[in-house]
């Protein structure tokens, strides 16, 4: 959710000052790009995973402050809802056994955290949307204590001027109204970070956009919300609607949403930051005392605090990131399309598929985005969120075909080549891409397992929907801890 911000109100002068400052940051950023002042020597990758907390009855546990105190590990941080926490995994290179190192670290950290959380009556769940969430779990009282969340909630609703309608039509239909942004807390995701040079950024971002729908189809894990079976990756439309600052009239004028796929292929990372400044008013107009132009002129690395804060309130599915580490600035693509879970192994397999695909596509002699319209990539994204692993997608040279066929015929070999380019150990490459292959061959991912389990519990065991959802979560947690890939999970 970005940097911490204290409790405060904003004046018109604050907003005018912030607009001027963020534009000055943008000018300095452009100068830094021209002067090639970025760390590009040893590109790193990173992972963040958002988690749900549940109690012994598989219902949301509003205990993140207690759980974080018990864990006492700086890798774990608060998130929007009191039933959310997040783990930030230290970045590393993919070379050699990089993916296995990621897996080992995440498993060890989550297992240790689970032991401490269990001691106070809470359990951690990696899942896109917790099936047992109900409207009473998503209120102003369930926001986390960090003042930033309360302030962000106030600013979004001040911009809207009215309550949020949430309407999703999938297998079943949902239509509710929210008076806070807490429905966003239902959306728990995995974020993959990839450090890239300014010269390569556009190619990597374009590649990530082109395969975003494919990622969602193969990794879908959010089919249930408020007791309804909706899209296979319901997290996508829910997140889009839960943070929408636009009233119906503003939507009708064509104003862009803050949760945004984008509208064009880019030629530079500057395009994305410039669009953010040009199209989106500030939600949190907090000014930092640093003068970025003076800092740059003095040979220092500017923090560009306003540009970074503003960027953190524009929720692109593939977000550009400017950051400073050990005194050197760098750029990252933050891939935000995937849900959390089902297992650590599934998560790392999703990462290997993504990192391999974008490396190969970004270095291709004939860029994919020169053969494919941006609107086709967006249509794939929406179709894959709705239908998951059963989606049909468009691909250059192949036309429309099942996403599983596309992955098996075309994209797994591409990812294989990309992981070789990263220098990943061949045994690791084959182990992880084999998991993606088996998902496509069996047609089973987290979303299909949840839905099939729910249907069986309702039809064979004659459980009502609330009790069946609790049983889905109970079985899910047991299988999650086994670390067996989801395509091997039995239907209980």
N, C-alpha and C positions, 0 to 999 in steps of 0.2 A: 504493500500500500504506500510505500515511499517513506520520506523522512518524517520524524516526529514533529508535531506542531502543537504548541501550547494553546490553552483556552484563550480566545480573544474574539473581538468583533472587528469588522473591516469597514473603513470609511471610503468615500468616493476618492479621496486623496490617495489612500492605500492602493486602490485599483489603478489609478492613473500612474502612480510611481512604479508599480509593478510592471505595467505594460511597457513603460519606457525601459525599465531595467532588463526585462526578458528580451527585448529587441536588441539592446546593447550586448547581452550575452550571445545572441545569435550572430551578431557581427563579429565578435571575438572568436566564436566557434568557426566561422567561415575563414577567418585569418589563420587559425590553427590548422585547418584542413589544407590551406594553400602552402603552409610552411612545413607540412608533414611532421608534426610534433607528436606522433602517437607511437605507443609501444606495439610493435608488430613482430618482435623477434621470436617469441615462444608462445603461440596462441594457446589459450587455456579454454577448457570447457567447465561448466558448472551445472548444478541441479538444485532446485528448490522444490519441496513437496509440502503441500498443505494437508493437514490432517483433521479428522473429526474426533471428538471425545464422546464416548457413550458410557452409560451406567450399566449395572448388572442386568437391567431389563432391556438393554439395547436401545434405550431412548437417549437423546442428546444430554450430555452432562455439562452444565454451565460452570465449569471448574477450571478454565484455562489458567487463571492466576495461581490457584493452588497447585495445579499440575506443574507449571513452569517453576514455581518455587521448589517443589519436590525434586524435579529433574536437575535444576541448578546447572544447566549447560548452555553456554552462550550460543550454541548452534540452533537452539530452539527459541522461537520468538512468538509473541502474541499475533493474532490475526483479528479480523473484523468482529466475529462473533465469540461469545464466551465459550462456545463449544469447539473452537478452532485453535490450533497451533500450527506453526510452520517450522520445518527444519531446513536450514541453509547448509548445503554440503560444501566443504572447502573445494575450490577449483583445482583441477589437475589436467594434465595432458592425456590425450587418448592413446598415445604411443604405447606399444607393448601390451601390458595388461591393465590399461587405464580403466576400462569398463568394469573389470573384476574388482579393481580397487574401489571404485565407486560403490559397487554392490556390497562389498565387505564392510565399508564404512557405514553405509546407510543401515544395513541389517544390524550391525553391532550397536549403533546409536539408538535405533528404534527399539531394539530388544531391551537395552538398558533403561530407556525412558519408560517403556511399558511396565517394567517391574516396579518402578517408582510411582507411576500413575496408578497402578493396580492397588498399591498400598493405601491409597486414599479413595478408592472406589471408582476409578475411571479407567477406561481402556481406549487405546488409539486405533483408529480405523482409516485406512487409505482407500478412499472411494470418492467418486465424482460428486454425488449428492447422497446424503444419508437418507435411506428410504423411510426412516421413522420420524423425520421432521414433520411437525404440524405447525399451523399458523401461530399458535401461542408460543412457539419456540423462537419466533422471529419478530421481536418487538424492540422498542427503544431500550427496554430494561435488559435485553440480552446482548447489547453492544459491549464490546470489551472496554476496559477502563481507560485505555489510552485516549487522551483528549482529542487526538487527531480524528478519531472515528466520529465522535460527536460533532466536531466542527465540519467534517466533510458531509455528514448527514444534513446538517443545517444548511450548508451552502448549496447542495444539490436541490433540496426542496425549496430554498429561496429562489433558485433559478427557474424551477418548474412552476411554482406558485400553486400547486395542487398535488393531490395524492397520486401514487404510481399505479396504473392498471397493469396487471400481469395476466396475459392471455396467451395460452399455448395450446394449440390443437395438434394432437398426435394420435396415437391409438385411442386414447381417451382425451377429454377436454378439461382444461383448467381455466377459470376466470376468477381472479381475486383482486383485491385492492390493498396496497401497502402504504402506510404513512411514515415509513422509515426505509433506509437502504438495506436493512438487515436481510432481506431475501438474497442479497449478494453473498452473504456469509454461507449460504447453502452450497455455493459453487466452489468446490475445493479442487485445486489443479496441481499439475506438475509443470514446472517451468525449466526449460533447457536453455542454458546460456552458451553462446559461442563467440569467442573473441575473434575479431577480424580486422584487417587493415582498412583504412579509408578507401584505398583503391579497389578493394574487393567487396566492400560492404554492399553495394547495390546488387551485385551478382548473388551474394548469399541471401540477402533479404528477398529478392525476386524468387530465388529457388525455394525459400521457406514458404512464401505465399503460394507458389504453384503446387506444393505438396501438402498444404495445410489440411485440405479435405481428406486426402488419403490417410494422413495421420489420425484424424478424428474417426474415420470409418473403422480402422483396424483397432484403435485403442478405446473406443467408446465404452463408458462405464457409468452413465448417469441417466438411466431410463425412467426413474421413479421420482416424483416430487409431490408432496402433500397428498400422498396416497393414490396418485394417479399414474398410469402408464402413459408417458408422453412421447417425446423424441428419444431415440437411442442415446443421444448426447444432449439431454435437456439442459445441461449446464450452459450451452451456447446461447439459446434464446433467452434463458432466465437471466444470465449475466447482462445481455444486451438491454433487457427491459428494466432490470433492477437499478441500473445506474443512468437511466435516460433523463437528461436535464430538460428535454424538449416537451412542451405542451403539444396537443394535437395540432394547433394552428401553426406552431413553429415547424413541426414535421412537414405539414402541407406545403410550407415554403421551400422545402428541400434542404433545410439546415442539417448538417452532418451530425450523426450521433457520436458520443464520446467513446462508446465501444464500437470499434470500427475496423472493418476488413481493409479499408482503403479503396482507392478508385483508379489506380494506375500503377504500371511498372515504373521503377525509379531509375535514375542515372547516378545518384549520389545520396549518401546519408543525409546531406543537407536538405534534400527535398522533404524528408519526413519531419525534421525539426522545424523547418520553415512552415510547413502545412499546419503543424500543431499551434504555432504562434499566430498564424494568419487566420485560422478557422475557429479556434476555441478560446472563449474568454476564460480568465483565471477563475478557478474554484477556491484556491488558497493563496491569495496575493500577499505572501510574506516575503519581505525584502531582506537580503543578507547585506552586511556592511561592506563586503568586498567590492572593489571596483575592478571588474574583470579586465578592462583595457589596461589599467595601471599595472595589475599583476602580470599580465603578459609582457608589457613593455619592460618590466623589471626582471624578466627572465624566470618568473615563477610560473607555476601551473595553475591557472584559474579553476576554481571549483564550479563556476557557472551554476550556482545554487538555484537561481530562479528558473533557468532553462530545465534543469533536472527535476525540480519540483513540479513544474508545469507538465513536463513529459510524463510524470508519474500519475497525472490525472487525465490522461488521454489513453484509453485502454485498447490499444491496437493488439490484434491477435499475434502479430510479430512486431515487437516493440524495439525501436532503436535505443541503445543505452550508451550514454557518455559517463565514464567514471574515472576516478583517479586512484591508483594503487601504488604504494611505495614511491610516491612522488612523480609517477609517470601517468599521463592520460591514455586511455584506451577506449575502443568502441566494441560493443557487443550486440548481437542479435539475441533478443529474449523471446524464445518460442513459448507461447502461452496457450496453445490450442488444446492441450491434452488434459484429461482429468487425472486425479490421483489414482494410484492402484492399477490392478487389484493386488499385486504382490511387488516386492522390491525387484524380483527377477523380471517380471513383466515390465516394470518401469525402466529398468536398464536396457531391456530389449527394445522398447519404444525409442529410447535415446539412441541406441546404436543404429536403428533403422533411419532415424532422422539425421543424425550426424553423417552417416554414410551417403544418404541421398543428396543432401545439400552440398556436400563436398564435390561429389561427382557432377552434379548439375551446374554448380557455379563454375567449374573448370571446363565445362563442355565447349567444344569448338563452335557449335551452333546452339546458342542459348534456347532453352525451352520456351522462354517468354517471347521469343521472336516468332514462335509458331502457334502461340496460344493467346487468345484475348484475355485481358484481366477479368472481364465479366464471366468468362468460362471458369476461371479459377474460383471466383466467388460463388458461382452456381454449384460447383463441385463441393465447396465447403458447406453450403446450406443443405444440399442433398445428403451429404455424408453425416451431418449432424442429425438429420431427421431419420435416416434409414440405417445408419451404422454400417455394419459389415455386409448388409444386403443391398447397399446403394449401387446405383448405376452412375458412372462418371464419364466425362468427355476427356479424351487424350489425343494429342496430335498424332496423326498417322494411323490411329486405331478407331477413331470415332467414339461412339457410346458403347460401353461394355461394363460388366460387373466389376466392382472395385477389386474383388478378390482375384479375378482373372488378370487385371492390370498389374497387381502386385506380384503375382506368381510368374507371369510371362515377361514382364518388362522391368519392374522396379526393384525386385530383389537382386537381380544381377547388377543393376546400377548401384545399389547400396553396398553390395559386395566390393565393387571397384572403389567406391568412395572410402570405405573402411581400410582397404589396402593403401590408399593414398595417405590416410592418417597414420599408417604404420601399426595398426592394431594387430595383435597376435592372431594368426589364422584360426586357431582353435576357438578363441573368443568370438571372432567374427562368425564362424559357423554355428557356434552354440546359440548366439543371440538372434541371428537372422533365421535360424531354424525355428525359433519360437514364433516369429512373425509368419513364417511359412505354414506352420501347423495351425495357427489361428485361421488362416485363410482356407486351408484344406478342410478343417472341421467346422468352420463357420461359427466358432465360439470365441467370444471375448467377454469382458465383464458385463456388458449390457445384456447380451443374450443369456448369460448364466443367471443373472438376477431375474429376468423376465420368466425364463423357463422354470426357475425354482419357485417363484411366486405363483405361477399358474398351477404347478403340481401341488403345492401346499393348499391352495384353494379348492382344487378339484378332487384330489385324492384324500387329503386329510380333512377337508371340509372346514378349514379355518376361515374366520372372517378376515377382511382385508387388514385391519390393524394388527391382529395377532400374526397373520401370515408375514407381514412386513418385519415384525420383530424376529420371526424365525429366519427370514432371509438374512438379516443382519447377523444373527447368532451363527448361522452356518458360514456366512461370508468371513467373519472374523477368524473362525477356526481354520478355514482353508487359506486365508491370507497369511497366517502365522506359519503354515506349512512351507511357504515359499514355492509351492508347485505352480508352474505357469497355468494360467486360467483355462487354457484349452484342455487341460487334463482334469479339471474339476468335475466331480460327479454331481448329478442332480440328486439331492437327498430324497 
